[in-house]
Amino acid sequence: MTRRCSSRTRRTSACAPLAAADAQGEGLRWFVLNVEANVEIDITALDAVEELRAELVGRGVVFALARVKQDLLSPLRAYGLADRIGPDRLFPTLPSAETAYQDWERTHPPDPAAALRPEPPAADRGEQSGMALGKTPRQDMTTPHGADDDQCGSTGAT
């Protein structure tokens, strides 16, 4: 099934992370967005993160943020996004996010059928920019950098 990013998604930069999530296949269980480089965030960026979060949660994927600094936490709270994500999914470091995933995985065993699905070719996964947790075996999340809006479409399950 083909899913194209909406015109709103293309405008808000949520397209590349969604394409990266699609590339991970149906076995994706957690999506951790590294927000370290985001020291100032405006309403457009908050809208994009919310759209990404809502899409992934709708697919049954746990959405989390890593490297969340205090100066970013204030606008996340004011927008209501910190509450929608949940305080237990806002991590100060990538290792703390990975540890939380490992703790979560102990009580949420993976779907054995997901392990049987083929993985996308490495060339389709692009450059590393964050991580996806919950693959069997765990794979690093990748996002194509420099993709223009016409490349935001993806194939795969939604």
Buried (B, 14 or more C-beta within 10 A) or exposed (E): EEBEBBEEBBBBBBBBBBBBBBBBBBBBBBBBBBBBEBEEBEEEBBBBBBBBBEBBBEBEBBBBBBBBEEEBBEBBEEBEBBEBBEEEBBBEEBEEBBEBBEEBBEEEEEBEEBEEEEBBEEEBBBEEBBBBBBBBEBBEBBBBEEEEEEEBEBEBEB
